[in-house]
Amino acid sequence: MKKIPYGKQDISELDVEAVAAILRSDWLTTGPSVAEFEQIVADFTGASEGVAVSSGTAALHCAMYAIGIESGDEVIVPAMTFAATANAVVFQGGTPVFADVDGDTLLIDPKHVESLVSSRTKAIIAVDYAGQACDYHSLQKIADQHGIILVSDGCHSLGGDYHGLKVGSLAEITIFSFHPVKPITTGEGGMAVTNNKEYASRMRIFRSHGITSDFREREEKGSWYYEMVDLGFNYRITDFQCALGISQMKRLADFLSRRQEIAAIYAKAFSTDKVISPLRLVEGVGHAWHLYVVRLLGHPSLRRDVFKEMREAGIGVNVHYIPVHLHPFYRHRFNYDPGLCPVAEQVYQQILSLPMWPGMSNADVDRVISVLTNIVEQQVKVKSV
Ligand SMILES: *Cc1c(COP(=O)(O)O)cnc(C)c1O
């Protein structure tokens, strides 16, 4: 039986041709495909500016730089996210303060966020876990009341929406990842979108060594002169990656509708299951279905054993995520201890991400469902004796 991974890119012949065309052109990096890709993603999300970079993590770092995070600043981030969300705060010398999540959606809990705001709080990073937008109304209210900046980590939610507004126009800056398992891919890659021209300009300088012009701009002006105005990085993305991104954006609507179909098949299969419990869907939110996460209710060791048996059966389940504050780095550097975010810590023991990617056939989805329900049934029997 072939293995079914939990996530996988979908590359068409047109995608391949788009990349090949750039490889045959004059510009492999800092060329015209970068700005074109930025414009397409910005337009799609309803933002005015896009800044394409080498990864989602680089985009988060650019965002933290743009809003001026520095030593002594606190940024509230959810405990239930990929480590990079919090790491970007630390890159700039700031302190990530971990907010707990709602146990049924795994989205950041605005009430807990509010209780964590201090005189040092500069920003909140909302994470649209699994592809479902957070409670941006409540988060924006908190941000406005306290004069702090709302940033969105939309790595899961490109193409999603919230009360009619696209992800990308719900926060001051929204960042995306184009890693192969994400909604669209450029291999590695990321982007920050914003309506704030000042932030966009700061991010463009930061992604290229803190230098105020790029090679192509200087070539066009016939000038060698440039100024490095701040310490930056080389976070540039190549033109052939952007060509892949442009081609993938044409396919995003199809990817999304296939992800929705798969989610609907899973939801139907588990609708009456007492143990396999999908996350709650929030009204008014268009889910981008990056992940399909279920909670396994019952014996504390159930998830561990089901995970092992699913992998043995060739089904690539995964766990998203280990609460970030529990990682050794965060425990040592910031003295965070278990118990800081009890909901995230408890739900972490139950969650399992099932395969979810647009190229899955209905037969693949059915196989995941029947193997999972069988393994869970057997395990529940074993554990109840
Ligand atoms: C994937 C991901 C990132 C990092 O993106 P990369 O492109 O892998 O650097 C950050 N935050 C979240 C929530 C992610 O899922």
The ligand as a Gaussian input file, in Angstrom:
#p B3LYP/6-31G(d) Opt

LIG

0 1
 C        4.891000      27.126000       8.331000
 C        4.669000      28.107000       9.414000
 C        5.579000      29.123000       9.700000
 C        6.951000      29.218000       9.076000
 O        6.944000      29.238000       7.708000
 P        8.275000      28.761000       6.893000
 O        7.957000      29.162000       5.498000
 O        8.388000      27.284000       7.077000
 O        9.423000      29.503000       7.466000
 C        5.240000      30.056000      10.674000
 N        4.067000      29.982000      11.332000
 C        3.186000      28.998000      11.112000
 C        1.909000      28.972000      11.873000
 C        3.465000      28.015000      10.149000
 O        2.594000      27.020000       9.945000

